[in-house]
Amino acid sequence: MEKESGRLDGRTDKNKYYLMNAKIYAQRFSTDCFSDYFNDLAKKSPVGLNDYLEYAAEKATVEELKAQNSYFINSLYCDKEEKEC
């Protein structure tokens, strides 16, 4: 493998690069300590991601955009003099 030392002079050094798979992947464990708790809650939940409403087409309608209640859409469609939409 060739690498440049950072001198920006175009000179490269040839070196061997060793991957230490055993050292990199040894003793790995999950870092999400509450995953079992949340997975248990998700299994007991009567609704999930598949129950969310979907757009009728590939693009959201104006009513669907307004229903998201985002700052960006609110700033586009709300009257500047009104305090709330």
Secondary structure, DSSP 8 states (H G I E B T S, - for coil): -EEE-SSSSS-EEE------HHHHHTT-----TTHHHHHHHHHH-S--GGGS---SSSS--HHHHHHTT-HHHHHHHS-TT-S--
